[in-house]
């Protein structure tokens, strides 16, 4: 399996985990474009896309997982807030 299809299939695996639907599937056209279906034999849910566009499309589907934020990230964000100018 090429790295292109591995990257796309990893995006499908993440979608399956997020949505709880094991039926998601991808297909590759003869020209190397990808499209998403809800299962084998079902109609495509998007037009054939290049790899980067396809991965972004799949990542936007289904429920999104909240981004993990550490205590250090929270403290850093607080430091980025500008303080009001002194009068």
Order of alpha helices (4+ residues) and beta strands (2+ residues): alpha-beta-beta-alpha-alpha
